[in-house]
Amino acid sequence: MATPYATTQPQRAAIDAMDGVVAVEFGTDWCGYCRAGSPAIAAALSAFPAITHFKVEDGSGRALGRSFRVKLWPTLVLVRQGQEVGRVVRPDDADEVRAVIAGALGTGA
């Protein structure tokens, strides 16, 4: 079974202050696109164990998702030193996600 989206969210300032690349995955457990895309995101992230990954529930009134201007689910946002360095919206496969992560890390695809 896939890891559920956490209903408690880290603060944006805490994410921005973290070292290295941080991956924030937005979605909901009931979203069909999220259930379809989550395995690709998980598979891609498994190749990058140094990345801190947050899987957070998004929706109306959720400040973290609004701060990243999330419009569709799932959305994976990659952040380094408070700056967005990559984004994948509704990924089709793990290779797509891996390429964006590699770009965010500066390692190429």
C-alpha distance (Angstrom), angle and dihedral (degrees) to the residues before:
residue distance angle dihedral
M1 . . .
A2 3.80 . .
T3 3.78 121.0 .
P4 3.82 108.5 -95.4
Y5 3.79 122.4 -121.7
A6 3.82 110.5 -97.2
T7 3.78 115.1 -118.0
T8 3.81 91.6 -153.8
Q9 3.77 113.5 72.7
P10 3.78 132.9 -155.8
Q11 3.78 116.2 -120.3
R12 3.81 116.5 -98.7
A13 3.82 90.1 -124.3
A14 3.82 90.3 55.9
I15 3.81 91.5 52.2
D16 3.79 91.8 46.6
A17 3.82 90.8 51.4
M18 3.83 95.6 51.7
D19 3.79 121.0 109.1
G20 3.78 120.1 -114.9
V21 3.78 126.7 2.5
V22 3.80 117.2 -28.3
A23 3.81 121.6 -161.5
V24 3.80 117.2 -151.0
E25 3.80 114.4 -170.5
F26 3.81 115.5 -162.7
G27 3.79 124.7 -162.4
T28 3.79 144.3 93.0
D29 3.78 133.8 -99.6
W30 3.82 92.4 -120.9
C31 3.83 95.2 51.7
G32 3.81 113.4 107.4
Y33 3.80 92.5 -153.5
C34 3.81 89.0 52.0
R35 3.80 93.0 50.7
A36 3.82 89.1 49.0
G37 3.82 96.6 45.2
S38 3.79 100.9 37.7
P39 3.84 95.4 78.9
A40 3.83 90.6 54.2
I41 3.79 90.9 50.4
A42 3.81 92.2 47.1
A43 3.81 92.5 47.6
A44 3.79 92.1 49.7
L45 3.79 94.0 46.7
S46 3.82 91.2 50.1
A47 3.82 87.4 70.1
F48 3.82 90.1 58.2
P49 3.83 107.4 50.8
A50 3.82 93.1 167.1
I51 3.81 91.5 66.8
T52 3.79 115.7 96.0
H53 3.82 108.6 -132.7
F54 3.78 127.0 -158.2
K55 3.79 118.9 -174.1
V56 3.79 106.1 -164.7
E57 3.77 134.6 177.2
D58 3.78 113.1 -117.1
G59 3.76 132.5 -163.6
S60 3.76 145.6 116.0
G61 3.79 111.7 -22.2
R62 3.80 94.9 14.5
A63 3.80 105.1 134.6
L64 3.81 98.0 -162.2
G65 3.79 94.4 57.7
R66 3.79 91.2 45.7
S67 3.81 91.4 50.8
F68 3.82 88.2 58.6
R69 3.84 92.4 41.5
V70 3.80 92.9 -121.8
K71 3.80 110.6 -176.1
L72 3.83 105.1 163.9
W73 3.80 134.1 33.6
P74 2.88 135.7 -89.9
T75 3.77 98.0 31.1
L76 3.80 121.8 166.5
V77 3.81 113.4 -159.7
L78 3.80 120.4 -168.8
V79 3.81 116.3 -154.0
R80 3.80 131.4 -172.7
Q81 3.81 121.4 -178.6
G82 3.79 92.3 -17.2
Q83 3.81 95.2 -50.4
E84 3.78 126.6 108.5
V85 3.81 107.4 -119.3
G86 3.80 100.1 171.9
R87 3.79 144.3 5.9
V88 3.79 135.8 -169.2
V89 3.81 121.2 -171.6
R90 3.81 120.1 -163.4
P91 3.80 95.9 -16.9
D92 3.80 119.0 -150.0
D93 3.79 98.1 -157.2
A94 3.79 144.5 2.6
D95 3.82 93.2 -105.4
E96 3.80 90.8 63.3
V97 3.81 90.6 51.7
R98 3.82 93.3 43.9
A99 3.82 90.8 53.5
V100 3.81 92.2 53.3
I101 3.81 91.5 46.5
A102 3.81 91.6 48.9
G103 3.79 89.4 50.5
A104 3.80 91.0 50.4
L105 3.79 89.7 51.1
G106 3.79 91.6 46.9
T107 3.80 92.4 -120.9
G108 3.82 97.6 115.0
A109 3.77 126.1 -126.9
